[in-house]
Amino acid sequence: MQNQSLIWFRQDLRTLDNTALWYATRENPTIGLIILSPEQWKQHDDAPIKIDFYLRQVNDLKQKLHSLNIPLHIEIIPLWKDIPRFISTFCQKHYIENVHANIDLGWNELKRDARVQKALNHIHKDLVLYHDRTLFPVGSIRNHSNHPYQVFSAFKKKCIEQLVISIPQPFPSPKKQHENHLKQTFNLQVPTLKQLNIATHLIKNQQQWDVGENLGFNQLNQFIEHDVSNYHLERDLPNNNHTSLLSPYLNCGILSIRQCINALFKTTDGYFQIQNEGQQTWLNELIWREFYQHILFDFPRLSKHEPFKLNTQKITWRHSPEDFEAWKFGQTGIPIVDAGMRQMLKTGWMHNRVRMIVAMFLSKNLLIDWRLGEQWFMQNLIDGDLAANNGGWQWCASTGTDAVPYFRIFNPISQSQKFDPKGSYIRQWVPELANLDDQFIHEPYAKNSNLELAYPKPIVDLKQSRQRALDTFKGI
């Protein structure tokens, strides 16, 4: 039988602009592989809504691959430790020459791939890894001392220098294969959440997040054509739908980062040319994503629940299960915080400005360990990405690279008044306050502590808790 290539899909569930898929299909007739690891996902706190989104996209990918005559084998292996043996056996059974995959950047993912590499080497085969999740290969953006950048502004400057020289281009679509190897027997069935023993009652509003490469690509183009020019003006307003809403599609690889950067510069024929402030602002967001991916790779301790700033390990966080529960379920008595937390529980997503507000409230005003908040976000977000989630939480908690100085603490009331001035976002997610006027909805008990509402009073005094956080951080 003719030798074949194996493309192992992970966080790259697309046929368009997929580095590993393109190289695999150039080498030999190709088989696709997806490994579902429900017990590992639970250990990594992946949200059920995120897993559901992933499984639905697997079905779309299966159809796309079928149109290319690339069979897709779907295997359930609960824990990653058992993957090397399976892949080794699979390769021998199907005359696989090499396994192709795009690099996953987390510490556990890298260890998994190293073990697969070792198992394949024993049978004289190779795991060939490609840089696909980032614009630039991890480890390639270095300062003059050949060390990784630890400050975003310097990292951004270096990235823009590279983009000016050349914007990374998408890979061509793979060619349709001959049908002669489709007669082999593969498991094509995509299991349900119930079959994977994952709680289905936590899946709400999944219809808000349709899947499909075409849908993701169209949504990207719609954003570029209609919203990006005003992005700098409207991205911080949580009641407006003027953010890209592309994070779930980027996270599981329905879209590639190269597709995003090329869409951003398509009106300048692919040359780096900033035409308006909105374009620059969204580019900054793409580079922030890039920065956190590189940081995760260069500093493995971030995958091990350690802070970037090691001296912040000295902080004594408050142990307050009651306050943490109130925060988790949107019962803090701070309307903008509660609106954000309820939005996440209802939809699996939260507006980015509000993510910063609720994260800083937990880590500063409540002085509760940021890692608990990071975990809760991962357990509920459809776009939960280790690098971005960790980076954002450590920024807010003043423990990470480029972190907000510890003495800068968002006042959630001021943030609410500035970015949701009419209280429209609060009214949507905290209906108990819907009848309050614009002036009082941000702080309903401020001037009338005897007010009777079906809504809790604030669980913390913002002024006093701010000072407590200042004193705690100053102490280290």
C-alpha positions as CSV (number, residue, x, y, z in Angstrom):
1,M,0.0,0.0,0.0
2,Q,1.2,3.6,-0.7
3,N,2.6,5.6,2.1
4,Q,0.3,8.3,3.5
5,S,0.5,11.4,5.6
6,L,-1.5,12.0,8.7
7,I,-2.8,15.5,9.6
8,W,-3.6,15.7,13.3
9,F,-6.1,18.5,13.9
10,R,-6.1,20.2,17.3
11,Q,-6.9,23.9,17.6
12,D,-7.0,24.4,13.8
13,L,-10.3,23.1,12.6
14,R,-10.2,24.5,9.1
15,T,-9.2,23.5,5.5
16,L,-8.3,27.0,4.4
17,D,-4.9,28.5,5.3
18,N,-3.9,25.5,7.5
19,T,-0.1,25.2,7.5
20,A,0.1,21.6,8.5
21,L,-2.7,20.4,6.2
22,W,-1.1,22.1,3.2
23,Y,2.3,20.5,3.8
24,A,0.8,17.1,4.6
25,T,-1.2,17.0,1.3
26,R,1.9,18.0,-0.7
27,E,3.8,15.0,0.6
28,N,1.4,12.1,0.3
29,P,-2.3,11.2,0.2
30,T,-3.5,12.4,3.5
31,I,-5.7,11.1,6.3
32,G,-7.2,13.5,9.0
33,L,-7.2,12.7,12.7
34,I,-9.1,14.3,15.6
35,I,-8.6,13.1,19.1
36,L,-11.2,14.0,21.7
37,S,-10.0,14.0,25.3
38,P,-12.9,14.8,27.6
39,E,-11.1,14.0,30.9
40,Q,-8.1,16.1,29.9
41,W,-10.5,19.0,28.9
42,K,-12.0,18.8,32.4
43,Q,-8.6,19.0,34.0
44,H,-7.9,22.1,31.9
45,D,-11.3,23.6,32.9
46,D,-12.6,23.9,29.3
47,A,-16.1,25.2,29.3
48,P,-18.9,22.9,28.1
49,I,-20.1,25.6,25.7
50,K,-16.5,25.8,24.2
51,I,-16.5,22.0,23.8
52,D,-19.9,22.0,22.2
53,F,-18.7,24.7,19.8
54,Y,-15.6,22.6,19.0
55,L,-17.6,19.4,18.3
56,R,-20.0,21.3,16.0
57,Q,-17.0,22.6,14.1
58,V,-15.6,19.1,13.8
59,N,-18.8,18.2,11.9
60,D,-18.2,21.1,9.5
61,L,-14.6,20.2,9.1
62,K,-15.5,16.6,8.3
63,Q,-17.7,17.8,5.4
64,K,-15.0,20.1,4.1
65,L,-12.4,17.3,4.2
66,H,-14.9,14.9,2.5
67,S,-15.2,17.3,-0.4
68,L,-11.4,17.1,-0.7
69,N,-11.4,13.2,-0.5
70,I,-9.6,13.4,2.8
71,P,-11.0,10.9,5.3
72,L,-11.2,12.0,8.9
73,H,-10.8,9.5,11.8
74,I,-12.3,10.6,15.1
75,E,-10.9,8.9,18.2
76,I,-11.9,9.4,21.9
77,I,-8.9,9.1,24.2
78,P,-9.8,10.5,27.6
79,L,-6.3,11.5,28.7
80,W,-3.4,12.7,26.7
81,K,-1.0,10.3,28.3
82,D,-2.5,7.5,26.2
83,I,-2.2,9.4,22.8
84,P,1.4,8.4,21.9
85,R,0.6,4.6,21.9
86,F,-2.5,5.1,19.9
87,I,-0.8,7.3,17.2
88,S,2.1,4.9,16.9
89,T,-0.3,2.0,16.3
90,F,-2.5,4.0,14.0
91,C,0.5,5.0,11.9
92,Q,1.7,1.4,11.5
93,K,-1.8,0.2,10.6
94,H,-2.4,2.8,7.9
95,Y,1.2,3.0,6.5
96,I,1.6,6.6,7.7
97,E,5.0,8.1,6.8
98,N,4.9,11.2,8.9
99,V,2.4,13.0,11.2
100,H,1.8,16.7,10.6
101,A,0.4,19.1,13.1
102,N,0.3,22.7,14.1
103,I,2.1,23.6,17.3
104,D,0.1,24.0,20.5
105,L,1.8,26.4,22.9
106,G,0.8,25.3,26.4
107,W,3.3,23.4,28.6
108,N,1.1,20.3,28.8
109,E,0.5,20.4,25.1
110,L,4.2,20.6,24.3
111,K,4.9,17.7,26.7
112,R,2.2,15.6,25.0
113,D,3.7,16.3,21.6
114,A,7.2,15.5,22.8
115,R,6.0,12.1,24.0
116,V,4.3,11.5,20.6
117,Q,7.5,12.4,18.9
118,K,9.4,9.9,21.0
119,A,6.9,7.1,20.2
120,L,7.0,7.8,16.5
121,N,10.8,7.9,16.5
122,H,10.8,4.4,17.8
123,I,9.1,3.2,14.6
124,H,11.2,5.5,12.5
125,K,8.6,8.1,11.8
126,D,8.3,11.8,12.7
127,L,5.9,14.3,14.2
128,V,6.4,17.4,12.0
129,L,5.2,20.6,13.7
130,Y,4.4,23.9,12.1
131,H,3.9,27.5,13.3
132,D,0.3,28.3,12.6
133,R,-1.4,29.9,15.6
134,T,0.7,33.1,15.5
135,L,1.8,35.6,12.9
136,F,5.4,35.0,13.7
137,P,7.0,31.7,14.9
138,V,7.2,31.6,18.7
139,G,10.8,32.2,19.7
140,S,11.5,34.4,16.7
141,I,10.6,37.9,18.1
142,R,13.6,38.8,20.2
143,N,15.3,41.9,21.6
144,H,18.9,43.0,20.9
145,S,20.1,40.6,23.6
146,N,18.2,37.7,22.0
147,H,15.8,37.5,24.9
148,P,12.0,37.5,24.7
149,Y,10.3,40.8,25.0
150,Q,8.5,41.3,28.3
151,V,6.9,44.7,27.5
152,F,4.1,45.0,25.0
153,S,5.1,48.3,23.4
154,A,8.6,47.0,22.5
155,F,7.1,43.7,21.2
156,K,4.5,45.6,19.2
157,K,7.2,47.8,17.6
158,K,9.2,44.8,16.5
159,C,6.1,43.1,15.1
160,I,5.2,46.2,13.1
161,E,8.7,46.3,11.7
162,Q,8.3,42.8,10.5
163,L,4.8,43.5,9.0
164,V,6.1,46.5,7.1
165,I,8.7,44.2,5.5
166,S,6.1,41.5,4.7
167,I,2.6,40.6,5.8
168,P,2.4,36.8,6.4
169,Q,0.3,35.3,3.6
170,P,-2.3,32.5,3.9
171,F,-1.4,29.1,2.6
172,P,-3.1,27.9,-0.6
173,S,-6.1,25.5,-0.2
174,P,-5.2,21.8,-0.5
175,K,-6.0,20.1,-3.7
176,K,-8.6,17.5,-4.0
177,Q,-7.2,14.0,-3.6
178,H,-7.8,10.8,-5.5
179,E,-10.4,8.5,-3.9
180,N,-8.4,5.3,-3.8
181,H,-7.6,5.5,-0.1
182,L,-11.2,6.4,1.0
183,K,-12.0,2.6,1.2
184,Q,-10.2,2.3,4.4
185,T,-12.3,2.0,7.6
186,F,-12.4,5.0,9.9
187,N,-14.5,6.2,12.7
188,L,-16.4,9.3,11.3
189,Q,-18.9,9.7,14.1
190,V,-18.7,12.9,16.1
191,P,-19.9,12.2,19.7
192,T,-22.3,14.3,21.6
193,L,-21.5,16.0,24.9
194,K,-23.7,13.5,26.7
195,Q,-21.7,10.6,25.1
196,L,-18.5,12.3,26.4
197,N,-20.0,12.7,29.9
198,I,-19.9,16.5,29.7
199,A,-22.7,18.5,31.4
200,T,-25.2,19.5,28.7
201,H,-27.4,21.7,31.0
202,L,-24.6,24.3,31.0
203,I,-25.0,24.9,27.3
204,K,-27.2,28.0,26.7
205,N,-27.7,30.2,23.7
206,Q,-25.4,28.0,21.5
207,Q,-27.4,29.2,18.5
208,Q,-25.7,32.6,19.0
209,W,-22.4,30.9,17.9
210,D,-22.8,29.2,14.6
211,V,-19.9,27.3,13.2
212,G,-18.3,26.9,9.8
213,E,-15.3,28.2,7.9
214,N,-17.4,30.2,5.5
215,L,-19.4,31.8,8.4
216,G,-16.2,32.8,10.2
217,F,-14.6,34.2,7.1
218,N,-17.8,36.2,6.2
219,Q,-18.0,37.5,9.7
220,L,-14.4,38.7,9.5
221,N,-15.1,40.5,6.2
222,Q,-18.3,42.0,7.5
223,F,-16.4,43.4,10.5
224,I,-13.6,44.9,8.3
225,E,-16.1,46.5,5.9
226,H,-18.6,47.9,8.4
227,D,-17.1,48.2,11.8
228,V,-13.3,48.4,11.9
229,S,-13.1,52.1,10.9
230,N,-15.0,53.1,14.1
231,Y,-13.5,50.3,16.3
232,H,-11.5,52.8,18.4
233,L,-14.7,54.7,19.2
234,E,-17.1,51.9,19.9
235,R,-15.1,48.8,21.1
236,D,-15.4,49.8,24.8
237,L,-19.2,50.2,24.7
238,P,-20.6,46.9,26.0
239,N,-24.1,47.5,24.8
240,N,-23.0,48.0,21.1
241,N,-22.2,45.0,18.8
242,H,-19.2,46.7,17.3
243,T,-16.5,44.3,18.5
244,S,-15.4,41.7,16.0
245,L,-16.9,38.7,18.0
246,L,-14.2,36.6,16.3
247,S,-12.4,35.3,19.4
248,P,-14.2,31.9,19.4
249,Y,-13.4,31.4,15.8
250,L,-9.7,32.2,16.3
251,N,-9.5,30.1,19.4
252,C,-10.5,26.8,17.8
253,G,-8.9,27.7,14.5
254,I,-12.0,28.2,12.3
255,L,-10.2,31.4,11.3
256,S,-6.4,31.9,11.1
257,I,-4.5,34.9,12.4
258,R,-3.1,35.3,8.8
259,Q,-6.6,35.6,7.4
260,C,-7.3,38.4,9.9
261,I,-4.2,40.4,9.2
262,N,-4.7,40.1,5.4
263,A,-8.4,41.2,5.7
264,L,-7.2,44.2,7.7
265,F,-4.9,45.3,4.8
266,K,-6.9,44.1,1.8
267,T,-7.8,47.6,0.7
268,T,-4.1,48.4,0.4
269,D,-3.3,45.4,-1.8
270,G,-1.7,43.6,1.1
271,Y,0.8,46.3,2.0
272,F,1.2,47.6,5.5
273,Q,-0.6,50.9,5.5
274,I,-2.7,52.3,8.3
275,Q,-5.6,54.3,6.9
276,N,-7.5,55.1,10.1
277,E,-7.4,54.9,13.9
278,G,-9.9,52.1,14.0
279,Q,-7.7,49.9,11.9
280,Q,-4.7,50.7,14.1
281,T,-6.7,49.9,17.2
282,W,-7.8,46.5,16.0
283,L,-4.2,45.8,14.8
284,N,-3.1,46.5,18.4
285,E,-5.6,43.9,19.6
286,L,-4.2,41.3,17.2
287,I,-0.7,42.0,18.4
288,W,-1.8,41.8,22.0
289,R,-3.1,38.3,21.2
290,E,0.3,37.6,19.5
291,F,2.2,38.9,22.5
292,Y,0.4,36.6,25.0
293,Q,0.9,33.5,22.8
294,H,4.7,34.2,22.6
295,I,4.8,34.9,26.4
296,L,3.1,31.6,27.2
297,F,5.7,29.8,25.1
298,D,8.7,31.6,26.5
299,F,7.6,31.5,30.1
300,P,6.2,28.0,30.8
301,R,5.5,28.8,34.4
302,L,2.4,30.7,33.2
303,S,0.9,27.3,32.3
304,K,1.6,26.2,35.9
305,H,-0.5,28.7,37.7
306,E,2.4,30.9,38.6
307,P,2.5,34.7,38.3
308,F,4.8,36.4,35.7
309,K,6.0,38.8,38.4
310,L,7.5,36.3,40.9
311,N,7.5,38.8,43.8
312,T,3.7,38.9,43.7
313,Q,3.8,35.3,45.1
314,K,4.2,37.1,48.4
315,I,0.7,38.5,48.3
316,T,-1.7,37.1,50.9
317,W,-5.0,36.9,49.0
318,R,-8.3,36.9,51.0
319,H,-10.1,33.7,51.5
320,S,-13.7,34.6,51.2
321,P,-15.9,31.9,49.6
322,E,-19.0,34.1,50.1
323,D,-17.6,37.0,48.2
324,F,-16.3,34.7,45.5
325,E,-19.7,33.1,45.1
326,A,-21.4,36.5,44.9
327,W,-18.9,37.5,42.2
328,K,-19.3,34.3,40.2
329,F,-23.0,34.5,39.9
330,G,-23.5,38.3,39.5
331,Q,-24.7,39.1,43.0
332,T,-22.1,41.6,44.2
333,G,-24.4,44.7,44.3
334,I,-22.1,46.5,41.7
335,P,-24.4,46.6,38.6
336,I,-21.7,46.6,35.9
337,V,-19.9,43.7,37.5
338,D,-23.0,41.7,37.9
339,A,-24.1,42.4,34.3
340,G,-20.8,41.1,33.0
341,M,-20.9,37.9,35.1
342,R,-24.4,37.2,34.1
343,Q,-23.7,37.8,30.4
344,M,-20.9,35.2,30.6
345,L,-23.1,32.6,32.4
346,K,-26.0,33.1,29.9
347,T,-24.0,33.3,26.6
348,G,-20.5,32.0,27.2
349,W,-19.0,35.4,26.3
350,M,-18.3,38.7,27.9
351,H,-17.5,42.1,26.5
352,N,-13.7,42.8,26.8
353,R,-14.0,46.1,28.6
354,V,-16.3,44.4,31.1
355,R,-13.9,41.5,31.5
356,M,-11.3,44.0,32.7
357,I,-13.8,45.6,35.1
358,V,-14.9,42.3,36.7
359,A,-11.3,40.9,36.9
360,M,-10.0,44.0,38.6
361,F,-12.9,44.1,41.0
362,L,-12.2,40.5,42.0
363,S,-8.4,40.8,42.3
364,K,-8.3,44.3,43.8
365,N,-11.5,45.3,45.5
366,L,-12.2,41.8,46.8
367,L,-8.5,40.9,47.0
368,I,-9.3,37.3,45.9
369,D,-6.6,35.3,44.1
370,W,-6.8,36.1,40.4
371,R,-6.2,32.4,39.6
372,L,-9.7,31.6,40.9
373,G,-11.2,34.1,38.5
374,E,-9.0,32.9,35.6
375,Q,-10.3,29.3,36.3
376,W,-14.0,30.5,36.4
377,F,-13.6,32.3,33.1
378,M,-12.1,29.2,31.5
379,Q,-15.0,27.1,32.9
380,N,-17.6,29.3,31.2
381,L,-16.1,31.1,28.2
382,I,-16.7,29.9,24.7
383,D,-13.4,31.6,23.7
384,G,-11.4,30.5,26.7
385,D,-7.8,30.6,25.5
386,L,-5.0,29.8,28.0
387,A,-2.6,32.5,26.8
388,A,-5.2,35.4,26.4
389,N,-7.1,34.5,29.5
390,N,-4.0,34.3,31.7
391,G,-2.5,37.4,30.1
392,G,-5.7,39.4,30.7
393,W,-6.1,38.3,34.3
394,Q,-2.5,38.9,35.2
395,W,-2.7,42.4,33.6
396,C,-5.7,43.2,35.8
397,A,-4.2,41.7,38.9
398,S,-0.9,43.5,38.4
399,T,1.0,40.2,38.6
400,G,1.8,39.9,34.9
401,T,4.0,41.2,32.1
402,D,2.9,44.8,31.1
403,A,0.5,44.7,34.1
404,V,-1.4,47.7,35.2
405,P,0.6,49.3,38.0
406,Y,-0.8,48.1,41.3
407,F,-1.9,51.6,42.2
408,R,-4.2,51.8,39.2
409,I,-7.5,50.3,40.2
410,F,-10.6,50.7,38.1
411,N,-13.5,52.2,39.9
412,P,-16.4,50.0,38.5
413,I,-18.9,52.7,39.0
414,S,-16.9,55.3,37.0
415,Q,-16.3,52.7,34.3
416,S,-20.0,51.9,34.2
417,Q,-20.9,55.6,33.9
418,K,-18.3,56.2,31.2
419,F,-18.9,53.2,29.0
420,D,-22.6,52.4,29.6
421,P,-23.9,55.9,30.4
422,K,-27.6,55.2,29.8
423,G,-27.3,51.8,31.7
424,S,-28.6,49.9,28.6
425,Y,-26.1,47.0,29.2
426,I,-27.0,46.8,32.9
427,R,-30.7,46.8,32.1
428,Q,-30.2,43.9,29.7
429,W,-28.4,41.7,32.2
430,V,-29.7,42.9,35.5
431,P,-33.4,43.3,34.9
432,E,-34.1,44.0,38.6
433,L,-32.7,47.5,37.9
434,A,-34.4,48.0,34.6
435,N,-36.8,50.7,36.0
436,L,-34.2,52.9,37.6
437,D,-33.3,56.1,35.7
438,D,-29.9,56.6,34.0
439,Q,-28.5,58.5,37.0
440,F,-29.1,55.8,39.7
441,I,-28.8,52.6,37.8
442,H,-24.9,52.5,38.1
443,E,-25.1,52.8,41.9
444,P,-28.6,52.2,43.1
445,Y,-28.0,52.4,46.8
446,A,-25.7,55.4,46.8
447,K,-28.1,58.0,48.0
448,N,-30.8,55.8,49.5
449,S,-29.6,52.9,51.5
450,N,-33.2,52.1,52.5
451,L,-34.2,51.5,49.0
452,E,-36.0,48.2,48.6
453,L,-35.0,46.3,45.4
454,A,-34.8,42.7,44.5
455,Y,-31.1,43.3,44.1
456,P,-28.3,42.9,46.7
457,K,-26.5,45.8,48.3
458,P,-22.8,46.1,47.6
459,I,-20.7,43.4,49.2
460,V,-17.7,45.7,49.6
461,D,-17.0,49.4,50.1
462,L,-15.1,50.5,47.0
463,K,-13.1,53.2,48.6
464,Q,-12.0,51.1,51.6
465,S,-11.3,48.0,49.5
466,R,-9.2,50.1,47.1
467,Q,-7.0,51.2,50.0
468,R,-6.7,47.7,51.3
469,A,-5.4,46.6,47.9
470,L,-3.0,49.5,47.7
471,D,-1.6,48.6,51.2
472,T,-1.3,44.9,50.3
473,F,0.6,45.5,47.1
474,K,2.8,48.1,48.7
475,G,3.7,45.6,51.3
476,I,5.5,43.4,48.8
